[in-house]
Amino acid sequence: MVGDLADWLPMDVDIWAWVGGTQRELHEAGNTGLAMALGDVPAQALEGRFAQLDVVAPAITQHAESLEKPWLELFARYWHLLGRVGDRAMGAVALDDAAALAEFAERGDVSECPAAPGGVEILAVTQANTDGPGYAATRLSSLGAALDGVGPDSLAFSGLATQYVLALVDAGQAAEGVAYAEAAVERLRGAGREASWELGAASARALLAAGRPGDALTALDASTGFKPDDPVAKGRREALLRSLVLVTLDRTQEAVEALPDLDVVGDHPREWVEWAHTVRMLVAGGGSIANSWQLGRILRQWMTYFETMGGHRARFELALTAGHLAVARQGLWQARLLADEAEAALAGLRATEGLADRVAELRAAADAAKEAPAPGPRDELVAYFDAADGSSADPERWVGWLWPLSGTDLEATRRHTTTLGFLGYPGVGADIYWKALAEDADPAAAGEEDLAYLTGLLIEARQDERVESLAARLPQTASHLALARLHRARERWEQTAAEAELAVANGGGLEARRLWSGAVQQLGENGKAAEILKPLLETGEAEEEDVWRVIVMSTAVEDWATVRAAATGLGMPIEQGEGPIEEEWHLVRVILPAPDGSQREVLAVRTGPATARLAIPQPRGMEYNAGDVVVIDPRPLEPIPEGEEERESFVIPFAGVTMLRPGGYTSWFFDGAAPSEDEWTEFNEVLAERGWPMWVYSDENYRVTHPASGEQLPGVFGWIAIPPAVRPADLDAVLDDVTEQWSHPLAWLDLAREVGIEAERHERISKEYGL
């Protein structure tokens, strides 16, 4: 892993040597899991495996503190923050953590680390995410000071120089940015090093900002072969920048061809503002880009993200860009709301000169444009709305057409406000609906459907106080139901269960019972949760989803009579009888959590409607192993292929829910040079005869070193699991016997140490073969 990363990332050799040395120290100290995770952290940050990163990096940081290894702590904190403020583009929400890292990197026991200047770089990135121009002077000061302390031979130089150029552009000093980038590239060349792709891209951006798009394209072309700091993102970032430069040069068709698709940039907030800006230019230039309501909805979602993350400048820029796009497609009501959004974003900015004028420009454009004509008379619009083709109708235009009726005509209000919520404006819809139902009328007299719509909008708009106020004015059943919906949305399970139970007690229907059962299940009471839903099965009110939920929850508490009855009701062929259902159905893939925050896919045999027995040995440290029976959610996680040939080879993936019955198996690791085909066949047969599951975790790229010649040999490593009735010494004896005549020995060091037999021999094999 470390060797691969060293080739992948342009980081100093000494850093990777330090990482490798730290891993060995951790292994020797018994911190195997931490050692394995350490080398993967940079890849997690750059590949977007943020769920893992957010678990692993803080764990490494905590261990580093307890082990008094400040360089290790810096390493983990740096990559964790890079994952947050790099691709995820977090702003104000990460400022305190970034400032703390920069301060930590200045400590005497940390400052000598070659990566220490990265703390300044991370802080500058975070400030740029928050408000680039507003923090420009601050960034230039801190980056300049850091650059004074490092030369072009430092691994930190290129990253610091890149951020310095971008800060000059944000400060309105694009020409200075061009000159600085060129000088930095020359300094690197003089030191025998190549600039990073990111520094070359920063130079192109500075040239573009300086009004020299032709030179920007030349600079971008010249830097395309440079090694990137972020190799995963380089392709899409380069294509996006190229598209922006090309459209600036009025080479519209080439720009359209270069522009990354929405599904390429959609998961990468760092690219959103530039992508939207490029799209606006392409639309204005007549490029074949669809300026649709779907695009407007996505941009609205992006604005909400940046509002949450404190990306104040990004939120402002996106609001204006989306507003002008809305004007171009006659979505004038949205353009005016987006002008309000941009104006609201000004409060979070430190530098606002000229921004109010840009907002006024958007408002003027909306006022000057003409509304799209309605499809019919005002008093017939609701009927036209209901008759519209749901797949081709434009909800954005319908919001504009229904607006004059909304708040006075209840049918129009329902359609208008829920469509507003769908398009990303639940707060606007909630305000209109609230006035119509709660201010101009008595909500206690409203129908169930209206109350459900209003509550949903209020919850989505995070107007919790209004939900509580509404509930206080409703009859008991509706009141408890409204509060249960609110608590569920905020994941307050005890309160959800309490309110939903009261709703059921007062005659609440299907939704109330589902809310109650779901909350109780979240609290870990599967048996009770199933009992809450059972009456629906008896009355026939239950839908198929409810039946499956009863099956899953009853399986978790081994209420097999209920499982059999419910499965029979679904037409499933279950063997009759009592006790556990332990049939042999078919192979499945069970998706289970791993300690590092990721998920593991484990091959298993489905043994019942909601159970599977794991078939693959798992490494030590996992909470499950071969032989364990787990409860699964019977809803496939992937669609089953339509073609018969594809279906035959398709193994359905299901989410693991909980452990039902541990098998008690213990896994033991083996490692070494790969045996011959005949030797390997015998190895597999011997283990299979005994029913001891084995799985190879290595791939065809795994190599070990011949101890005599130094030749690289194909290697193999994996795990063998033995049931509780088998002693480790029995496995040791079988392995010793079956591998005795192999050309190259196999090592099972941990097992040898456990049984106290020939541990020294296995240590020698591990050392000689570089295992």
N, C-alpha and C positions, 0 to 999 in steps of 0.2 A: 504493500500500500504506500509506504513512504517513498519507495523508489519510483512508483508510478506517478505520484504527486510531484516529486522533484522534477520529473521530465515534463509534467503537465503545466506546472505553475512557475513563472519566472521569479522564484524566490532564491535568496542567497543559499549556496551550498552549505554554509555553516549552520544555517537555520535548520535545514533538513537533517544534517548530522546531529544537531542538538535534539530534534524531535525523535530521531531513531534511538539516540542514547537514552533519552527520557523514557521511551517505551520499554527498552530493555530493563531499566531500573525498576519501572513499575511492575513488569512481569516478575522480576526476581523478588520483589517485595510482596508478591501475591495479589497485586491489583491488576489482574488480567483483563477484566472488563474495561477498566479505565485505559489501560494501554492500547487495547484494540480500538476504543472509541477515539483516542487522541488523533491518530492518523487520518481519520475519516472526517473530522470537523471541517477542514477547508472545503472538501468536496460537498458536504452538506450545505454549506453557505452558498456555494456557487451553483450547485445543481438545483437549488430551490427545495431541498428536503428540510423545510423549516420546522415541521413537526418534530423531527428528530433533533435538529439543531437546538430548538428551544428547550429540549429535555437534557441533551448530552452536555452542551456547553456550560450551563449553570452547574451541573454535577461535577464537571472537571474543575471549574472554578472553586467550588466548595472543597473538593479534595486537595486542590493545589494550596489553598489556604491552610488546611490542616497539616499538609506535608511540608509547609513552609517553602514552597517552590514558587517564587514570585514570577519567574519567567514563564512558567507553565500557566499561571493565572492570567498573565498578559496575553498569552497565545489564545486561550479560550475566550477571554472577554473580547479580544479584538475580532476574532472570526464571528462570534455571536452578534456583535454590533454591526459588522459588515453585512451579515445576513439580513439584519433589520433595516439598515439605512441604505444599503446598496440596492439590490433588486426590489425590495419592498418599499424603498423610498420613504421611510418614516421620517417625520420632521420633529415638531415640538415635543411629541411624546417620548422621544429618545434623547433630547438635549441634555438632560441631567446626567444620564448614563454616559453619554459621550464625553461630557466635561469631566466626569469622575474618572473615566479611562485615561484621558489626557493628563490629568493630575497624577494618577497612579503611575503612568509611564515616566514621570519625572523623578520618582523616588530613587534614592541612591542605589538600592539593590535591584533596580529595574532598568535604569537609564542606560546602562552599558549593553543591554540587549540590542542586537542589530535591528530588531523590529520595533523598538521603542518609539521612534518618530511616527509610527503608524497611529498613535493616539491622537496626534495633532491632525493627521489626515482625516481620521474618522470624524473628529469634531467638526472639521471644515465641511465635510460632506453633509453632516446632519444639519448644520447651519444653512447650507445651500438648499437642502430639502425644505427647510422651514420658510426661508425668505432669502433667496440668493442675493438680490441687490441690497436688501436691508442689512445683511451681515457681511457685505463685500469688504468693507474696510477692516472689520475684525478678522476676517479670514486672511486678508493680505498680511496683516500684522503678525499673526501667529504662524502662518506658513512661511513668511519671510524669515522669521527668527529660526524656525526649524531648518530651513534650507541653508542658513548661515552655518549650521553645525554639521552638515553632511556634504560630502562630495559626490561626484557622479559615479564613484565606485561603490556607493552605498546602495543596498537594495531598496531603501526608502526614497531615493532621489527622484526616480521617475514618477512615482505616485504623488509626491509632494509638488513636483513641478507641474503636473497635470492639473492639480487642484488650484495652483497659483494662477495658471493661465485662465481657468474658468472663473476665478474670482475677479481677475482683471476685466474679463468680458462683462460680468455682472456689475462691475463698477463703472461701466461705460468707457473703458479704456481698451477697446478692441485692438487698436494698432499696437499698443504696448504689449498686449497679449500675444500678438503675432511675433513680435521681436523676441519676447521672452521664450516662447516655444522653440523658435529657430535656434536661439543660443543654447537652450537646454539640450536639444538634439545634438548640436555640435560638441558640447561638453561631454556627453555620453560617448559620442564617437571617438573623441580624443582619449577617453579612458578605456577604449576597446570594448565598449558595450553598446548595445542597440537600444533605441528608444522603445517603449511599450507602444502597442497599438493605441491605447487610450491617450497617450501624449500626442501621437500623430492626429488623432481625431479631435483633440482639444485645439490643436493648431488650425485644423480645418474649420472648426466652429468660430474661432477668433477671426479667421479670414472672411468667413461668411458675415459675421457681425460687423466687420470693417467695410462691407460693401464690395468684397472681391470674390464673388462666387466661383468665377473661373479658376482662380488660384486655389480656392477651397477644394474644388474637385481634383485638381492636380495634387494637392497635399494628401487628400484622402486616398487617391490611387497610389501615391508613393508609400503610404504607411500600411497598405493592406497586408504586406508580408511580415510586418512586425509581430512579435510574439505578444499576445494580449495578457493583461493581468487577470482578466475574466474570460477564459476561453469558451465557456458555455454561452455567454451572451454576445460574443463578438460578432457572429454572423448576422443576427437580427439587428444589432445596434449599428453595424456598418451599413446594412441595407437601408435602414431608416434614415440615417444621416445622408446617404447618397441620394435617396429620394427627395429629401428636403433641399439639397444643393441643386439637384436637377430641376425641380419645379421653380426654384429661384431663377434659374437660367432660362426659364420658359421652355424647357425640354419636357413638356408635360407627359407625353406618352412614355418616354423612358422613365420618368418619375413614377408613373402608375405601375410600370412593370417592376421597378425596384422596391416599391413599398411593401413591407411585410404585411401579410394578411392579419385580420383582427384576431384570429385564433392563435396567431404566433405571438402577438404582443399582449393579448388579453390578460395573461397571468403575471405580467411584469410591470408594476406601477411606474418604475423608473422611466419607461418609454412612453407613457400615456400622453403627457403634455405635448411632446414633440410629434407624436403620431397624429394627434388631433389637429395640431397646427398645420402639419403637412397636408392632411386631408382637406382642411378648409381652403388652403391655397389651390389644391387640385380641383376642388369643386368650383372655386371662383375662376379657375383657368380653363374650365370646360373639360376637365379630365373625366374619364369614364368611371367615376366613383359614385356609388349609390348614397345620396344624402337622404336617408330615410328616417322614419320615426324610430326604427330599431337602433340606428346609430345614436339618435338623441337619448334614448333610454339608457344605452351603455355609458355615454358620457356623463349622464346624471348619476349613475352608480359610481363612476370614478370620482366625481366631485364629493360624493358622500364619504368615500374611502379617505380622501385627503382631508376632509373636515375632521374625521375621526383620528387621523394620524398626525394632525397638526401641520399638514403641508399647505400652509396658507397661500403661498405664491402659486402653487400648482392649482389649488382650488380656484383662485381668482382667474388665472389664465384659461383654465378649462371652461369656466362659466362664460367668459367672453367669447371664446372660440365656439362653444356650443350654441351661444346666443345668436351669433351671426349665421351659423349653419341653419338654425331654426328659422331665421328671417328668410333665408334663401329658399326654404321649402314651405313658406307661409305658415309656420307654426308660431304666430305672433304672440299668443298668450304665453307660450313657453319662453320666447325671447325676453318678454318683460319680466317674467319670474327669474330668469337667469341674470338679468341686469340687477335685480334685487339681491341675488345670490352673490354676485361679484362685489356689490356694495357692502354686503355683510362681511365678506372676506377681508375688506380693507382694515377692519379693526385689529386683525392679527398681524398686519404688516408693519415693518419699521420704516420702510421707504415707500412713500405713496405719491411722489410727485408725478403728475400727469395721468394718474390712474383714474381719477374722477372724470376727467375728460373722455377717457376711453369708455367708461360706463355710459356717460351721456351720449356718446356716439352710437352705442348700441340701442339705447332708448329711441334716439332720433330715427335710426334705421327701421325699427319696429313700427314707429308711428307713421313713417312715410310709405310703408308697404301696404298692400291691399290684402284683406282677408280672402281666403278661398270661399267661393259661394257655397251656401248650404245646399244639400240635395233636394230640399223640399220646404214647404211652409213651416213656420216655427211650431205651430200647434200639431204638426204631424211628425216632428223629428224623432220622438220616442219610437214611433212605429217604424220609421226608416232605420233607426238604430238597431231595433230588434230583427229587422229583415236583412240587415247587412251580412255579407259573407264574412264569417269570423276569421277566415284565413287570409283574406285580401283587404279587409277594411282597414283604414288608417285611424287608429285610436287617437292620435294626436289631433287630427282635424275634428274628430267627434267631440273632443273636449272643448274646442273653440266654438263649435256649433251649438252645443248644449249649454254653454255657460250662461247665456241670458235667461234660461229657464231654471237653472240650478238654484236651489234655496227656496223656491216658491212652488214649483211643480215637483211633488215627491218622487214620481216615477223618473223624471229627468234627473233629479238630485241623486238618486241611487246610482244610475248609470254614469253620471258625470263624475261623482266623487270617487267611485271605485276605479274608474278609468284613470283618474288623476293618480291614485295610489299605485296602479299598475305601471304608470309611466315614471314613477319615482318622486311623486309629490304628495305623499300621504298627509303631510301636515296641512297643505292647502285644502285637500279634500275633507279632512277631519274638521277644519274650521267651518266649512260650508255646511257640512252634515250636522255638526254640533249646533249651529245656529238654528237650523231647520227643525231639529228634533228636540233639543234641550233648552233652547232659549225662546223660540217662537211657538213651541208646543210642549205638551206634557209627555216626557219620554215614557212614563208608565203606560201610556195609551198606545205606544208604538208597537208594531208587529215584531215577532221574533227575528225575522230576516233583517229588518232595519237595525235592530239592536246589535245583531251579529256583525253587520257591515260596519256600523259606527264604532263598535268596540275594536274591531280589527284595525280600522284606520287609526284610531287613537293609540293603540298599542304600537303599531308600526311607526307612528310619528313620535313615539316615546312621550306621549302626553298622559302619563300615569295618573296625575292628580285628577284629570278630567274623568278617567275611567272610574276612579274611586267616587268622585262626585256623582257620576251617572248612576253607579250602583246604589248609592244612598237614596236615590229617588225612584228606584224600581221595586216591583213586588219581589218577595223573597226568592223565588226560584230564579228569576232573571238576574237579580242582584248577585246571588251566589255564583251563578254561571259567569257573569261578567268578571267578577274578581278571580274566579278560577282560571279564566283565559289569561288574565293579566299575570297571575303568579306563574302559570306554566311558561309564558313567554320569557319571564325573567328567571326561570329555572329555580323557583322557590317551591320545592316539592311538597314540603309539609303543609304550607299554606294552600297549595293547589288541592291537595288531598282533602283538607278540611272543608274548603269552600265547595268543592265538587260533591263531597258526601252530603253536605247540607242541601245542595241543589237536587240531588237524587231523592233525599228524604222529603223534599217538598214537591215531588212530582216531576223532577227534571227528566229529560229523555235520554236518547242515545248518546249525545255529545257529553252530557254530564257524567254518565257512567264511564265513558271512555277516558275522560279527563281524570276521574277518580282512580280508575285502574292503572292508567299510565303513570300517575304520580306515585302510587303505592309501589309499583314495580321499580321506579327509580329509587325508591327508598329501600329496595332490597327484599321486599315481601312478595315474592312471586306467587305463593299460594293464595294469599289474600287477594292479590290483584286478579288472579284467575277466577276466584269466587265472585268477585264483583261483576265480571263479564258473563258468568254462567247463565244468569237469568235471561240474557239475550238469546242464548242458544235454545232455551226452553220455550220462549215465546215466538221464536222464528224471526225476531228483529235483527239478529246478527247478520252481518255481511261476512263474506269469506275471510276478509282481513281480521275480523274479530275472532273467528274460529281458529285461525292460525295463531293468534296471540294467546288464546287459551291453551292451545297445544304446547306452545313454547314454554309458557309459564308453568303449566302443570308438569311438563317434563322436568323442569328445573327443580321441582319439589317431589318428583317421582310419584305423582298422582296418576298412576298408569291407567286406572279405570276411566278417568276423565279423558286422557289422551286417546285411548281406544275408542271411546264413544264419539269424540269430536272427529277423529280421523275417519271413522266409519261414516259419519255424516257428510264428509267430503268425498266419499266414494273411494277411499284408499283401502287396498287389500291388506289388512293387518291380521296376523295370526291371533286367534282368540285365546284367552287364558288370563292368568293373573301374573302380577310381578312385572319386572322390566321387559321392555321390548328390545330384544337383541337379535335382530335379523341381519342378514347379509344382503344389502341392496346393491349399491354401486359405488365406484370411486368418486370422491368429491375433493375439492380443494377448500380447506378451512382457513379463513383469514383471522389470525390471532395477533395480539399485541406483543411487541418485543420490548425488553427493558430500556432500549435507547430511544423509545418514542416512535419507532417505525412499526411496520406490520410485517408479519411473516406468513407465508403461504405454506401450509402443511398438508401433504397428501393424506387422505383418510378414507375409511370405509363408512358409508352411511349405514346406520344400524336401525333407524326408525324414522318417524316423521320429522323429528327435530333433534336427532342424536347422530354422532359420528365418532368412530374410534380412530385415533391418530395412528398412522402407520410408519411415520418417519422419526428416527431418533433425533433428539434435539440437543444442542450444546448445553453444557452445564450453565446454570444461572437462569435458565428459562423456568417459567412456572408451569410448564406442561412438557410431556414427553410421549414417546410411542407407548401405546397401550392405554392412554388416558381416553376416557369417553367424555366428550364435551357436548353441550347443548348448542345447536346452531339455529340461526334465523333462516327459515326455509325459503326466504325470498332470494332468488339468484342475484348475485352482484353483477353479472354480465348477461346480456341477452343470449339465449340459446340459438345457435346458428340455424338457419332455415334449411340449408342443404343437407341431405341425408349423409353424405360422405363426411362433411364437416362435423355433424352431430356425433358420428361414431367415435371420433377422436377427441371430442370436447369433454373436458372434465369440469363440471359446474362448480363455481366458487360460491361459498356461503360465508357469512360473517359468524365468527364464534361469539357466543353469548356468555357462557359461564362454564366452569368445570362442573361435571356431574359426578364422575367417579374416577379418581386417579388410579392408574394402573400400577404405580409403584416401581416403574422401571428406572434404572440408573444408566446414564450414558458414560462411555469411556472413549477417549480420543486415540486415534491411531494416525501415524504419519510415516512417510518414507518414499523410497523410489518405487515407481509402479512396477508390479510383477509382470510376468508374461501372461498371455491370454489364458493358457491352460492353468497356470497357478491361480489366476484371479477367479476362474470358473470354479475351481475346487474350493477356494476361500468362500465364495458366495454359497456354494452348496452346503458346506459344513455348517455355516451360520443358519441357513434356511432350515436345515434338518432339525435344528434345535429350537427354531422359532425365535431367534434373536435378531431383531430388526437391525439393519445396517444401512447407512446412507453415505455416499461420497459427496463431500462438500467442495472439493477442489474441482477446477476445470482443466481444459486441455493446455492452458498456459502455465500451469503450476510446474515449477522445475526445482530439482534438488541438485546438489553438487557431488560428483563422484569423488570420494576421498583420496583416491590415488592419482587420477589424471586431471582432476579439476573440471572434467566434462560436465555439461549441463544435461541432466537426465530427466525424463518425464517423472513427475511425482504424483502422489495420491495421498489425500488425507480425508478423514471423515469420522463418524461416530458409530459406535455399536451400543445398543441398549439391551440390558439383561433384566428379566423379571425379578421380583423380590425373592423368589425361591432359589435363585442362582447366586452363588457366592462369587465375588470378584476373582478369587483364586481359580475357580472353574474356568472363567473366561481366559485368564492368563494362561492356563494349561492348554486350552484348545488353540489359542493363538500361537503359542510356542510350538505346538505340534504341527499345525498346518503350514507355518511359514519357515520351518526348520531348514528345508532344502532350497529356499529361494536364492536367486543369484545375489540379491541385495536384501539386507535385513529390514524388517518393519519395526518401528518403535512405538511403544505404548507406555510412555514414561509415567504418567499419572497413575495408571493401573499398577505398574510395577512397584511404584512407591507405596501404593495402598496395601498391596499384599506382601511387600517386603522381600520380593524375589528379583534379583539381578537388576536392581535400579541403576547400578553403575553402568551396566552394559547398555541400557537404553539411553542413559545420559551421553555415553560415548557415541552411540549411533546418531543421536540428535546433533551433537557437535560436529562429527565428521561429515555428515551429509548436509549440514547447514539448515536443519529443520526448524 
